[in-house]
Structures are given as C-alpha cells and as structure tokens.
Amino acid sequence: MTTSDTVAARNLETLRAAVTGEVFTPGDVGYDQARQAWNLAADERPAVVVSAESAADVAQAVRFARAHGMRIAPQGTGHGAEPLGPLQGAMLLRTSRMRSVHIDPASRTARAEAGAAWQDVTVPAGEHGLAALAGSSPNVGVTGYTLGGGMGWLARRYGLAANSVTAAELVTPDGRLVRADAGHEPDLFWAVRGGGGSVGVVTALEMRLYPVSEVYAGALFFPIGRAAQVLRAWRAWTGTVPDEVTSLGRILRLPPAPEVPEPLRGRAFALVEAACLSDAGTGSELLGPLRRLGPELDTFAMIPAPALQQLHMDPDQPVPNQGDGAFLADLPEAAIDAVLALAGPDADTSLLSVEVRHLGGALARPAPGAGAQPAIDAAYVMFAVGFTPTPELAGPVRAHAQAIKDALSPWHASYDYYNFEETPGAASTVLPAASYRRLQEIKARHDPDQVIISAHPVRPARP
Ligand SMILES: Cc1cc2nc3c(=O)[nH]c(=O)nc-3n(C[C@H](O)[C@H](O)[C@H](O)COP(=O)(O)OP(=O)(O)OC[C@H]3O[C@@H](n4cnc5c(N)ncnc54)[C@H](O)[C@@H]3O)c2cc1C
C-alpha cells in the first residue's frame, strides 16, 4: 500500500459525503466492478475509484485527489485503457454514469456528457436526420474518441470529430469547472480537440452534427484466398473515389462463436467496407469496379446513418483485446504484400482483424480554427487487433500486431494515430511535432505537476 492509499483511506468519508456518485477502495464490495475497463485485458488497480454522477462530483474528486497527492486517471468506457497500466496509488475517475445527451436540431449540435457512448448520440441525432462524426463502434465513448481525434465513416467528407467540437466543459487540475470554446480558454479548447485528455477532466462536449440521414454502405466479403487481388483492387480504387466515400480494406478471421452468423462463422475473409454519402444509384456506380470482382457476399444498401455503427461488426460486449496501429504515408503493392505475408491466407497469426482505412479528403485539409490535429498527414491508417481470452494469448497477439506495424515501417508517416496506439507511449509519438510542443506549454501552465494521467502522456515544457 502506498502513502496515498493510506491517506485516502483515512479521509475517504469526506469524499463520500461530498459526491452523489460512489467511491470505492480496494476491498470494498463493488471495487472490482468499478475498476473494470471495457477492454477486459486491462487490469487497473487504482487506490480509489470515483464513479461520478455530475460535473460537481468530478470537481470534488479532483480537489480531493489534489489534497491527498494522488494522480487522476479520467475514464469513460475504458476502451482505451491498455496504455494506462495498473494506476497504482492513483484515482480512477469514471464518468460512465454521466451519459445524458441533448440534440439541438435547430443549431445542428449535440451536447454529450463525458460518459456518453456514441450510440447515445447517433440514435437521437438520427431521429432529426442528423449524423455525428462517430467511429465504427456504438459503445466507444464520445469523449476519449474525440479527444484523440476521432475518425469514422464520414471522415473523408467531414474530417476528424475533434475538429467538429464547438465547446468542452472540463474540470482543470486545480479543481475549477470551466467552459472552453472559441471565446473562452483558447489553449484548453485547442488542447482537447485532438490532443488527448491531459489538461483536465472533461465533463461534457458540444459538437456539430451533419445533415446525413441515410448512406449507401455495406461490405463485400471475399474468401481470404483472394486477399491479394482484393486489397490491390481496393487500393487502386481509393485513388479514384470522391471525398463522399470512406472505406477500408481488411482481413478478418471470424471466430467459430455462436453470435457470428452461420455463413461467416469460423471463416476468414478479405473485405472491403465502405460508406458513400450518396443515393443508391451513385453509390452502386462508385462501387462497380470492386463489385465486378465477384464477392461471395455483398451487403451494400441504403441504411440509416446510425446503422453505420454496425457495419464494422465491432464487439457489442466488453472483450479482452490487444491492438496496435500506424499512420501510413502510402500503401504501395509492396506494403500490401508485407501485410499479406503476416496476415494473409497462409499466415499463422493470432490476429482477428488487420484493416487499412483510406484517409485523405477533409482529413488532409487543415480544418479552419482546428485543434491539436489540424490535418492528418497520412494517406492510410493500419490497425491490427486480436482477442486475448486468456492472459497467455496477450503476448502472441501483441507480437503479431507489432510485427505488422514493423513490416510497414518503410511506409510509416511521421507519427502514429493517437486513438489506434494501444501500447504505452508519449503523446509526442502520436501528434504532429508542433502540436506536441504547444501541448507541452499548455501542460506546463495547467498541470505542471502532471496530476492528470492520460492515455499518451505529455511532459510539461521546462520554464
Ligand atoms: C471496438 C473499438 C472500435 C474503435 N473504433 C474507432 C474508430 O472508428 N475511430 C477512432 O478514431 N477510434 C476508434 N477506436 C479507438 C478509440 O477511439 C479509443 O480507444 C478511445 O480512447 C476510446 O475512448 P473511450 O472514451 O471509449 O475510452 P476510455 O478508455 O474511457 O478513454 C480513453 C482515454 O481518453 C481520455 N479520457 C476519456 N474520458 C476523459 C475525460 N472525461 N476527461 C479527460 N480525458 C478523458 C483518457 O486519457 C483515457 O485514458 C476504437 C476502439 C475500439 C476498442
């Protein structure tokens, strides 16, 4: 037990009395559930877990932690928990009970409390014919995803989710609840839009929504034996499509699990998944060159925008997993061959999925008045992931993901994607160099003692 554990235990009743949410320490009934991240592979063992119900609770928790010399790890769902480590002696500040969302159809904006998952926003926004810049999974948290950039199915048309944030409410490391927007707290407003969560604990985000009620979207499934042909054809096709098309090429090995539908269960595929902001006729025409390859299964159709979150078939329940990713400056045939050697039909791999997403479009153009990720200087992004139902599998899965990343190193961009970097590493490796330097200055002003623990740490600039 550390010094902070002891101090916290002695004074915890003060905190319990000050918050409407719950407070847990090791040994308490409920501690294990409260510390559990969505990624079941993460084993967080903080000295205190505060499950906040409101921004006022967050402020109380931050002040308590400061008074007792504890560091603070803010967390919503725990999808991104892997890089954090065990959090020994720290406070895990969970916002997962703060899920209320307000959609304003007139101004086409949403306000989401920090614990909201994307489905809490996409579904009510969809009732007004509006779409949010959500990612592939309905249960990923709005806050962590957006703080790290946020790339989803509308990304090539509308850019990063972070650059559609219009305001953030946060508790600063000194315990003040502030609103950061175009007219207030310019540094904090800049930092939270793509720079991660290192400058405070976000309690709510406001963001723009877009008039997208339906999209032409789906997947083409090919037997994995055709992976080379399919990925090369998809790569060539990405050079021809307009910004209205966001797509990915993927190798997917589906487990023989009962929840996987029969024609897919236990089989391996090469896939193209895409979303086209168009009617069915235009979408069909755009898809023509890939469809003519003759997929085994073709799920493309007009779908409501919220249904985009089922397209990638992300797990709907917490799972233990390990993954890794990299921004790629390009994806020539040699890069595809490198992926196929490690994950293709003949590979001995424990990875469930290796995907390459097509970037460019609005992602490549500096967003006006943008935050810490103004534009993505990479043409593609790779992400490799595997399930780790037993701890012994973590090593092999991590090694296989790392091997793919290494094999692609000749084509790496100058930094990695914040949200797809699941191994511990400084924010300097996942942000443009100029952004990291500015973030260091902001960290030095707002959190010189590094009280806030974030997925990718920022070292404060030296005075
Ligand atoms: C199944 C799956 C699908 C994904 N799909 C996509 C995708 O399509 N596009 C994409 O860009 N990313 C995607 N990701 C990556 C995802 O965006 C990151 O893992 C992200 O960090 C998850 O955010 P979260 O809030 O759910 O997770 P959390 O683990 O709760 O948060 C991650 C980090 O965000 C910060 N944070 C969270 N809440 C706060 C807060 N209130 N205040 C301050 N900091 C905070 C903390 O540093 C925290 O460690 C996916 C991940 C998974 C597991």
The ligand as an SDF file (V2000), in Angstrom:
LIG
                    3D

 53 58  0  0  0  0  0  0  0  0999 V2000
  -14.0150   -1.6260  -30.7790 C   0  0  0  0  0  0  0  0  0  0  0  0
  -13.2820   -0.3260  -30.9990 C   0  0  0  0  0  0  0  0  0  0  0  0
  -13.5650    0.4380  -32.1190 C   0  0  0  0  0  0  0  0  0  0  0  0
  -12.9000    1.6550  -32.3360 C   0  0  0  0  0  0  0  0  0  0  0  0
  -13.1770    2.3890  -33.4580 N   0  0  0  0  0  0  0  0  0  0  0  0
  -12.5520    3.5780  -33.6510 C   0  0  0  0  0  0  0  0  0  0  0  0
  -12.8200    4.3680  -34.7960 C   0  0  0  0  0  0  0  0  0  0  0  0
  -13.6190    4.0010  -35.6590 O   0  0  0  0  0  0  0  0  0  0  0  0
  -12.1580    5.5430  -34.9440 N   0  0  0  0  0  0  0  0  0  0  0  0
  -11.2920    6.0160  -33.9930 C   0  0  0  0  0  0  0  0  0  0  0  0
  -10.7790    7.1220  -34.1600 O   0  0  0  0  0  0  0  0  0  0  0  0
  -11.0230    5.2890  -32.8950 N   0  0  0  0  0  0  0  0  0  0  0  0
  -11.6160    4.0840  -32.7110 C   0  0  0  0  0  0  0  0  0  0  0  0
  -11.3160    3.3320  -31.6180 N   0  0  0  0  0  0  0  0  0  0  0  0
  -10.3050    3.8130  -30.6630 C   0  0  0  0  0  0  0  0  0  0  0  0
  -10.9850    4.6600  -29.6010 C   0  0  0  0  0  0  0  0  0  0  0  0
  -11.3340    5.9030  -30.1530 O   0  0  0  0  0  0  0  0  0  0  0  0
  -10.0240    4.8760  -28.4200 C   0  0  0  0  0  0  0  0  0  0  0  0
   -9.7930    3.6300  -27.7960 O   0  0  0  0  0  0  0  0  0  0  0  0
  -10.5930    5.8710  -27.4150 C   0  0  0  0  0  0  0  0  0  0  0  0
   -9.5790    6.2100  -26.4950 O   0  0  0  0  0  0  0  0  0  0  0  0
  -11.7840    5.3060  -26.6940 C   0  0  0  0  0  0  0  0  0  0  0  0
  -12.4060    6.3030  -25.9390 O   0  0  0  0  0  0  0  0  0  0  0  0
  -13.3080    5.8850  -24.6810 P   0  0  0  0  0  0  0  0  0  0  0  0
  -13.7740    7.1210  -24.0370 O   0  0  0  0  0  0  0  0  0  0  0  0
  -14.2880    4.8600  -25.1050 O   0  0  0  0  0  0  0  0  0  0  0  0
  -12.2160    5.1100  -23.8020 O   0  0  0  0  0  0  0  0  0  0  0  0
  -11.5890    5.4330  -22.3770 P   0  0  0  0  0  0  0  0  0  0  0  0
  -10.6420    4.3100  -22.1250 O   0  0  0  0  0  0  0  0  0  0  0  0
  -12.6410    5.6540  -21.3750 O   0  0  0  0  0  0  0  0  0  0  0  0
  -10.7800    6.7630  -22.5840 O   0  0  0  0  0  0  0  0  0  0  0  0
   -9.5750    6.7580  -23.3070 C   0  0  0  0  0  0  0  0  0  0  0  0
   -8.7160    7.9190  -22.8370 C   0  0  0  0  0  0  0  0  0  0  0  0
   -9.3770    9.1440  -23.1610 O   0  0  0  0  0  0  0  0  0  0  0  0
   -9.1410   10.0920  -22.1270 C   0  0  0  0  0  0  0  0  0  0  0  0
  -10.4300   10.4230  -21.4990 N   0  0  0  0  0  0  0  0  0  0  0  0
  -11.5780    9.7040  -21.5030 C   0  0  0  0  0  0  0  0  0  0  0  0
  -12.5420   10.3850  -20.8460 N   0  0  0  0  0  0  0  0  0  0  0  0
  -11.9810   11.5390  -20.4160 C   0  0  0  0  0  0  0  0  0  0  0  0
  -12.4560   12.6660  -19.6870 C   0  0  0  0  0  0  0  0  0  0  0  0
  -13.7200   12.7360  -19.2580 N   0  0  0  0  0  0  0  0  0  0  0  0
  -11.6030   13.6660  -19.4550 N   0  0  0  0  0  0  0  0  0  0  0  0
  -10.3160   13.6390  -19.8730 C   0  0  0  0  0  0  0  0  0  0  0  0
   -9.8070   12.5930  -20.5520 N   0  0  0  0  0  0  0  0  0  0  0  0
  -10.6390   11.5640  -20.8310 C   0  0  0  0  0  0  0  0  0  0  0  0
   -8.2080    9.4460  -21.1120 C   0  0  0  0  0  0  0  0  0  0  0  0
   -6.8670    9.7500  -21.4550 O   0  0  0  0  0  0  0  0  0  0  0  0
   -8.4970    7.9870  -21.3280 C   0  0  0  0  0  0  0  0  0  0  0  0
   -7.4150    7.1580  -20.9320 O   0  0  0  0  0  0  0  0  0  0  0  0
  -11.9530    2.1070  -31.3890 C   0  0  0  0  0  0  0  0  0  0  0  0
  -11.6720    1.3320  -30.2560 C   0  0  0  0  0  0  0  0  0  0  0  0
  -12.3190    0.1220  -30.0590 C   0  0  0  0  0  0  0  0  0  0  0  0
  -11.9860   -0.6850  -28.8500 C   0  0  0  0  0  0  0  0  0  0  0  0
  1  2  1  0
  2  3  1  0
  2 52  2  0
  3  4  2  0
  4  5  1  0
  4 50  1  0
  5  6  2  0
  6  7  1  0
  6 13  1  0
  7  8  2  0
  7  9  1  0
  9 10  1  0
 10 11  2  0
 10 12  1  0
 12 13  2  0
 13 14  1  0
 14 15  1  0
 14 50  1  0
 15 16  1  0
 16 17  1  0
 16 18  1  0
 18 19  1  0
 18 20  1  0
 20 21  1  0
 20 22  1  0
 22 23  1  0
 23 24  1  0
 24 25  2  0
 24 26  1  0
 24 27  1  0
 27 28  1  0
 28 29  2  0
 28 30  1  0
 28 31  1  0
 31 32  1  0
 32 33  1  0
 33 34  1  0
 33 48  1  0
 34 35  1  0
 35 36  1  0
 35 46  1  0
 36 37  1  0
 36 45  1  0
 37 38  2  0
 38 39  1  0
 39 40  1  0
 39 45  2  0
 40 41  1  0
 40 42  2  0
 42 43  1  0
 43 44  2  0
 44 45  1  0
 46 47  1  0
 46 48  1  0
 48 49  1  0
 50 51  2  0
 51 52  1  0
 52 53  1  0
M  END
$$$$
